[in-house]
Amino acid sequence: MRQIAGMKSIVGWMSIVLLTFGVFQFWAFPAASADFPKTGQAEYETYYVANAVADFDSGAGTGAIFDETGITRNVKGEGPFHDMSVRCLYHRSTVGETVQFNGSCVETDKDGDNVFTTFDTKNHYIMGGTGKYKGITGTVSFSVVALHGTVGGRRAFLVNHKATWEIK
C-alpha cells in the first residue's frame, strides 16, 4: 500500500513536469521560428564570394556578370536578417573611374523562407518574400569593403547593410 502511495506521488510530479515542459514548448518554439516584425530597422553584414561568369574589356569600358554567394549576420548576433544564406546575380560596368552595377538577390533563412531584393549602385530594394516575409518591402543602404582573393580567382567582400522594411 505504501509503495502504491509513493508511486502516485511520483506520477503526480512527473505529470506536472511534463505538463509544464509542454506548455513552455508550445509558447517558445513557434515564436522563435515564425515571428518577424511587421516593420523595423536592422543592421547586418554579408560576407560574399563573387565569381565572374562572363566579362569583356572593350578598351573604352569593361562589363562583367557575377554569381555571388554569402552568409548574412545581424550585427547584434540575433534578430532580423541573422544567419541567412544569400545568392546574387549582377552586372557591373566600368568606364574610367565610374562603376555601375545592378542585380538581384535571394536571402534564405533556416526555415526556408526567402527575401527577394534588387539593387543598384545606391541601394538594395526589398521587393517581396515567402513565408514570414510575404508582403515585405523596403530600402537597404549598403557599403562594400573588398577583403581578399580566394581560390579560383574569386573575390571576397564584406557588405554592411542598413535595412528599413514593412510587411503589408
N, C-alpha and C positions, 0 to 999 in steps of 0.2 A: 504494500500500500504506500509505504513511504517512498519507494522508488517511482511509483506512478505519479505522485505529487511532485517529485523532483523533475520528472520528465515534462510535466505540464508547465512547470516554471521555465525550463529551458526552451520549450517550444514557444511559449509566450514571448520570451525575449528575442528569439530568432525571428518571430513574426514581426515584431516591432522594428528590428534592424532591417530586415528585408523590405518592409513597407517604407521605411524612411529612405533607404537607398533608392527604391523605385520612384519615390516622389522627387528626389533630387535629380535623378537621371532624367525624368520626364521634363523637368524645368530647365536643366542645364544644357543638354546636348542639342535640342533643336535651335535654341537661341544662338549657340556658338556657330553653327554652320549656315543658318538660313537668314539671320538678321543682317541687314545692310542699311545704313542711314539713308533716308529719302533725300536729304540734302546734306551738303558738307564740304569740307575742305581737307585736303591731306597733302603731305609732302612725302614723296617716295623716290627711291633711286632704282635705276635699272642698269644692270651690268650686261652689256651686249657684246656679241662677237659677230662682226659683219663679214660676209662673203660676197665678193664681187662676182656675179654670174655672167656679166657681159659689160664690156667697156670699149671706148674708142677715143682717139685723140685726132681731131681734125686739123690741128695746127692753130686754129682760132679759138678752140674750146674743147672741153672734154665732156663726155657723158658716160654714166655707168648705172647699171641696175644692181641692187644689193638685196640679198636674202639675209636677214639678221635674226638671231635668236638671243634670248636673255632671260634673266630672273629678276623680278621686281621685289623690293623690300621696303616697307614703310619705315621711315627714319626713326620712328618710336619703337620699332621692333614688334609691333602688332597694329591691328586696325585695318582700315580700308587700304586696298591695293598692296597687301602684305603677302609674300610668298606666292606670287603668281608667275607662271611661265609666260613668255612673250615671243611672238613671231611677227616680223615686219617685212614688207617688201617695199622698196622705194627706188626712186630715180634721182640721181644727183647730176647737175650740170655746173660746170665751172668755166667762166670766161674771165680771163685776167684774175683779178682778186675777188670777183663776185662769185659766190657759191649759192646755188639754189637747189632745194630738194623738196619732194613731196612723196607721200606714200600712205600706206595703211598698215595697221597692226591689230592683232587679236591677243588679248591678255586672258589667260585661263587660270581660274583658281582651283584649289584642291577638290572642290565639289564638282568640277567640270563645267561651271558656269563661265561665260565669256563676256568680255567688254570689247567692242569694236571701236577703233579710233582711226581717224585720218590725220595727216599732219602736213605742214608746210614748213618753210624756213622760220616762221614765227611761233607757231603753237601746234599742239595736238588738239584735236576736236573729238570729244566723246560723242559717238553717233548712235549708240544703242547697245543692247546686250541681251543675254539669255538668262533664264532662271531669276535669281535675286536681282540681277541688273537690268531686267526688262524695262524699257522706257527711260533708261539713263541717258542724259545729255550733259554736256559741259565743255569747259575750256581748260586746257592744261598748258601752262607756260613751262619752258624747259631750257636747260643749259647743258652743253656737251663738253666732256673732258676726254681727250684722247688718252688712252692708257699705254698700250704697247702692241707689238705684233704678236701673233700666235702662229701655231703650226699651219703650214699650207698658205702662207701669205695673208691670212685673215688679220683683221684689226680688232682690238678690244676697246670699248668705250664705256664710260660711266655717264649716265644721263640723269640729272636731277629734275624731278617733276614737281610742280605745284598745281594741284587739281582743285577745281571747284565744280560741283555737279549737283544735279537734281534728278529725281526719278518721278515721272508723271504716270 
